[in-house]
Amino acid sequence: MRISRRHVLDLCITMAIVAVTTGASALLVKWTNSSANVTALYMLAALVVARTTEGYGWGVLASILGVFAVNYAFTAPFNSFNFTASGYPVIFLSLLMISIITSATTGNVKQQARRARASEQRMRKLYEFSQQLSNAHDADSMIDLTLRYLHELLGCPVLYFKDKDSLSNNQERICGEISGFVSDSIECSAVEACFREKTVAGAGTMLAPYAMFQYIPLMSGDTMLGCYGFLWKDNPIHEETLEHVGAILSQTGISLERQMLAEERNRAALAAEREMIRSNLLRSISHDLRTPLTGIIGASAAIEESGDRISTVETKKLAADIHEDAEWLLRMVENLLSVTRVSQVTNLKKSEEAAEEVIAEAVARCKKRYPDAQISVHLLDEMLFVSMDVTLIVQVLINLIENAIRYADTPVDVSLCRQGKNAQFTVRDFGPGIPEERKDELFEAAQAHTDSRRGGLGLGLTLCRSIIAAHEGQIREINHPDGGAQFVFTLPMEENV
């Protein structure tokens, strides 16, 4: 048995208490000329020893030492052992049993109290772990959090495998110092057995018992989400430790399944939104493309068939109508291309760009289309860098500015400011604003503007919302208190900005 510092300390405490009790008993006998209460003092000493030491063995030892001390120093004949006096064996055997039982009971109660405190501490740690787990944003964060927590809790190397091939492909996640086992075929067999049988495998089990690690599956119901490997420091492992590890893995499995279900719901909602946009697009595109095409065909046919019979002024007007209808078609095609691009969020080509330069590009393109438009820009003194797909964000600004120009027919203000960790873009006109009854359907697809000369696909604001959502931002419409409508959208900036 390994003698620890605690054992030496408990032995010293036991001997010291017995020695003090012996001295106190000698003084009591000298003062009262009676040894009737000496036994009670040694019983009290055994209780004190059991209370102040680890385990109950030391209390039992104190009881035995007390019996011998009473027999030797406080029972006739004095300074010698005599266990044969009439009635003495029964009396002192009874006292010895009472002391041992009392000491053992005290030690057992203290051990139960320690277990209760340890259980309470484990429950508190499990609650704290659950709180941290609920704050994790994705599955990888949850897995790494569990990996670090188990390593800190157990003080041993811990591994995680997503599937049975992770070890052979060197794709395991490791927390702690490990060397020289990754390519071991025994460890691979243990991992494969764990995934195959969905039960504990490796060291200390019947499945691949010669493996260095013990592998415990990460389950959620009947679904196996991976497994964790432990290089235990002690063998056998304490049952309470295994129960605590099982509770942690169970909590992790539940959280992972909840996260995967949430991601699946988000993917389904995103797919439904994309499908709605496509459906509305197909439902509206025939009418909205037919209108400008009919104008182009009619005007060009009039020039072709009656060009020599109409005046130059009428010819220029027909040509201007063709040009305007062609620009209308161009804008629609640009929006359609943007819809196709933003419907695949993973295809966004994000890069760190100066927001001021993006605004400048959008304004320049709008001025080219509408040379008479009055567009003013208000910027900050500092440069704001935002991670964005430039082409799409420019398209958002163009749509908002063109809407203000065409529908409000007033000057347009474009401004940029910092809003916490976001860059805030604002496009404002000075028209009548958005009617209250249209605000709820403003960002819905295929909402044509009733004041537009050609009606329109109504896709611009829906496209804007989809693009901003793909950038993890927000867009909203606010009627300005001084009149006019303003559209505000925010894009998150990097934390180091």
N, C-alpha and C positions, 0 to 999 in steps of 0.2 A: 504493500500500500504506500502510495506517495504521501510523505509528510509535508503538509503545506504550512505556510506561516500562520494560517488561521487555527490549525490544529495545535501548534505550539502555544499560541495565545490563549486558546480555550483551556489547555492543560495548566498553564500558569494561573489563570483565573480560578480554576477549580482548586488547585493546591492552596492558593492564597485565601480563598473563602473558607476552606476547611481549617487552615491554620488559624485564621482569625476567630473562627467559631470555637476551636479548641482553647484558645487563650481566654475568650469570653466565658466559656464553660468553667475553666479553672477559677476565674475570678468569682463567678456565681456560686460555685461550691464553697469557696473560701468565705464568702460573705454570708451565705445562708446555712452552711454546714449540711447541705443536702444536695444530692445529685438527681433529684426527681425530675427536674426540668431540663436536664442536659440533653436528653433524647429529643425533646421538642426543638431545642436550638439546632441540632444537627438536621432534623427534618426541614426546618426553615432554611438552613444552609443549602440543602439539596434543591429546594425550590428556587432559591436565588441563583444557584449555578445553572439550573435548567432554563431560567429566564434570561440569563446574560450570555449564554454560550449557544453555538450552532448545534442543532440536533438534540437528542435527549440522552445520548450515551454518557455525557459528562455528568448529568444529574444523577444517573444510576451509579456512576463511579463515586460521586460525592456521598451517596447513600451508603455504599459499601464501606468507604473510608470512615464515615461517621460511626457505623456499627463497631468497627474494629477500634476506633478511638475511644468510644464509650466503654467497651469491654476492657481495654488496656489501662485507661487512665482514671476512669470514674466508677469502676465496679470492683468490689473486693474479689480476690486479692489484687491490690493496686499494682500498677507497673508490670503486669503480666497478663497473658491471655488465659481465660478460663471459660470454656463454653459448656462445662459439665455441671455447673451449679443447678440446684433443684429449681425447675421452672424457667431457668434462664434461656435455654434453646428456643422454647415456644414463644417467650416474650420477645426476644430479640429477632427471631425469625419473622414474627408478625410485624415488628417495627421496620425490619428490613424490607418486607414486601410492601408495606404502606409507603415507605420512602421511595421505593423503586416505581410503584404504580403512580404515585403522585408526580414524581419527576418525569416519568414517561408521558403521563397525561399532559403535564405542562409543556413538555417539548413538542408533543403532537399538536397541541393547540397553537403553539408558536409557529410550527411548520405549516399548519393550515392557514394561519394568518399571513405568512410569507407567500404562500401559494395564491391566496386571495389578492394580495397586493400585486403579485406578478401578473395575475389574470386581469386585474383592473388596468395595469399598465399596458398589457397587450391590447386590451380593448380600446384604450385611449389612443395607442399608436395606430391601431387598425382604423379608428375613426378619422384620425388625421390623414392617414394614407388614402382613405376613401375621399376625403375632401380634396386632396391633391389630384387624385385620379379624376374626379369630376371636373377639375379645371383644365385637364389636358385637352388639347385641341384636335388631336388625331391619334390614330392607332399606334403609330411609331412612338409618339410621346408617352403613351400609356405603357407600352412594352418596356421602354428605357427606364421609366419611373419605377416600375416594378422590379426591374433588374437591379437598379441602384439601391432601392429600399431593402431587398432581400440580402444584398451583399453587406450593407451596413448593419442589418439586424443580426445576421448569422456570423459575420466575420469570415466567410469562406468564399472562394471563387464561385461565381454563378454564371451560367450560360443560358442563351435562349436560341431555340431553333424554330423557324417558321414551318419547315417541312422536313421530311426524312432525308432529303438530299442536301440540306444546309451544311452539314458537317463535311461531307465529301467534297462539296463545292466551296469550302472555306467562307460560307456566308453566315456563320454563327455570330451572335453578339456576345461579347465577353465583358464581365465586370470583375476585376481581380487579376492577380498574377497567375498565369497558366503557361506551361511550356511543355513541349515534347509529346503531346498526346493527340493533336488535331487529326493526324493521318492514321491513328490507331484503328485497325479494323475491328477490334473489340468494342471500342466506343461507338463506331458506326453501327455495329450490330445492335447495341443497346438502344441507340436512338431509333433505329428502324423498328425494333421490337416495341418500343414505347408508342410509336405512331400506329403500328399494325394492331396491337392489342388494346390501345387506348387505356393503358394502365401503367403503374410505376414499374420501371425497369432499371437495370444496372446494379450498382453496388448494393448489397443487402437484400436482393430480391432473387427470385428463381429465374428471371429473364436476364440473360447475360450477366451473371453474378460477379464475373471477374473484371468488369469495367471499373474504372476509377471513380466515375461519377454516378450519382443516382439521378434518374430522369423522371420527372413528374409531369404528366400531361396538363396542359392548360385547356380546360373544358368549359363549354357553355351549353348546358343541356347534353345532347348527344353529339354535338359538333366539337371536334378538336381543333383548336386555334393555334396550336404550337406546343412546345414543351420547354421546361426549364431544367437545367442540369445543375447539381449541387455536389461540390467536393467537400463532403462533411469532414469536420475536424474530429468529431467524437463518433464512436461506434460502440453500442447501438445509439441511435438518435432518440432523444427524449420525446415521449409521446406528445407532450404539450407543445413542443417545438414543431412537430409535424402537423399538429392541428392548426397552429397559428399560420404556418406556411400554406396549408390547405385553404384557410380562410382568405388569405391574401390572393392566392391564385383564383379562387372562386370569385372574389370581388373584381379582379382584373378581367376574368372571362365575361362576366356580366356587363362590365363597362365596355369591353371591346365589341360585344355583340350589339349593345345599344348604339355604339358609334357607327358600326357597319350598317345597322338598320337606318340610322339617320342619314348617312351618306347615300344609301340606296333611295331613300325618300327624296333627298335633294336631287339626285340624278333623275328620278322619275318626274319630279316637278319641273326640272329644267327641260327634260325631253318633251313634256306636255306643253310647256310654254313655246318651245321651238316649233312643235307641231301646230300649235294654234296660230303662230305667226305665219307659218307656211300656208295653212288653210285659208286664213284671211287674205293672204297675199294672192293665192290662186283665185279666190272668190272675187277679188277687186281688180286684179291686173287687167282682165279683158276689157272692162269699161274704161279704165284710166289710161291704158295705152291706146285704145281705139280713138279716144277723143283727139289727142294731138296728131295721130296718124291720119285721121279723117281730114283734119285741117290742112296738113301738109299735102295730102293727095289732092284735095279740092283746089288749093291755091296753085299748086304746080300744074294741075290740069288746065286751070283757067289761063295761066301764062302760056302753056304749050298750045292750046287750041285757039285762044283769042288774043294772043300777044300783039298782033298787028292792029287790033281793033280797040284796045284799051290804052288809056293814057299812061304816060311815064309815071305820074304820081300814083295811079292805081297799081301799076306794076311794082313800084317800090314798096307800097303797102303790103301787097301780097307776099313779096320777098321778105319783108320784116316779119309778117305772120309766120312764114315758114321758118325763119331764123328763131323766133321766139318759141315755136312749137318744138323745134329741134333741141333748143336748150332745155326745155321742160323734159323732153325724153332723156336727155343726158343726165339731168339730176335724178330722174327716176332710176335709170340704170345704175348710177353710182350708189343710190340707196339699196337697190336690189343686190348689188355686189357686196355691200357692207353687211346686209342681212345674212348672206351666205357665209361671209367670213366670221361674223360674231357668233353664228350658230354653233361653231366649233371653238369653244373657249380655249382649248389647249393650243390652238393655232395663233393666239395673240402673240405678236412680236413685240414684247415689252422691252423698253430700254429707258435709262435715265435721261430725261429731256428737260430743258428749261421751259417752264410753262409760258413765259413771256414770248418765246419764239414761236410756240405753237399757236398762240393767239394772233400773232403778227401774220403768220401764214394764212390762217383762216380769214382774217380781215382782208388781206390782199386779194385772195381769190374771190371774195364777195364784192370787193370794189371793182374787180375786173368784169364781173357779170352785171353789176349795178353801179356804173360810174357816177351816177348822180346821188347815190345814197350817202347820207350823213352818218358816219360811224365814228364814234369817239371811244378811245381806249384809256382806261385808268389802271396803272400798274403800281406795284410796290417799289421801294428803293432797293430792296434785296431781291436776289434771284431765287426762285423756288424751283427745285428740281423734283420731278415727279416720274415714277415708273409707269409708263403708258405705251400703248400702241399708237404712235403718232398719227397714222393715217385715219384711224377710227375716231380719235378725239378731235382731229381737225374736222372730220365729217359731222360730229356732234355740233361743234361751234358753227359750222356753215349752215346746218339745218336750223338752228335756233336764230341765227342772224337773218337768214333769208325769210323765215316765218315772220319775224318782226318787220322786215322791210315790206313784204308783200301784203300782209294782213293789217298792220297798224298804219303803214305809210307815214311814219314819223322818224325823227332821228333815233339812232340806236346807240346805247351805251354798253360797252363791254368792259368788265372790271375783274381784277384778280386780287385775292387777299389770302392771308393765312387764317385757318380756323382750327386751332389746336394742332393736331397732327395731320390735318388735311389741307390741301390747296382748294380754295373755293373760287369757282368761276361763276360770273353773273352776266346774263344778257338781258337788258331792259329796253322796252320801248315806251313811248309816251301816248299810246292810244287809249281806247276805252277799257282795256283790260279783258280778262276772261270772264264770261258770264258764269254765275254760280252754278247753274244747272249743267254746265259742260265740264266742270272741273273734275268730276268723278270719272268721266270717260275720256279725259284729255289724252292719256297715254295709252288708250286702247287702240289696237290695230284697226286700220281701215276706217278712221273717223275723218271724213272729208270736211273741209272748212266751207261753210255755207257762203261766205263772201268771196271765195276764190273764183277767178274768172273761169277756170277749168275744173273746178271741184278739186280733185286731187286724190292720190292714193291714201293720204292720211297716214303714211307709214313713217314719216320723219320722226315724230316724238316717240313712237313705239321703238323705233330703231335706237334713238338716243338712250332710252331707258335700258334697253338690252346691252348696249355698249358700256354704259356706266356700271351696270350690275356686274358685267364680266370683269370690270376693273375693281370690283369690291367697293364701289362708291355709291352715292345716292343722288337722285335728281328730283326736284320738286318745282312747283309753280306757285308764285306768290303775287297777288295784286298789290302793287306799290301804293302806300297811303296817299301819295301825291298824284296818283293816276298812272295808268299804264300797267302792263304785265311784265314780270321778270321771272326768268327761269334760272334756277341756281342748281349747280351740281358740284359735288365734292369728289376729290380723288385722294386716296391715302398717300402720304409721303413716307420716305424711308426715315427711320428713327434718328439717323445720324445727320439729318438735314437741320 
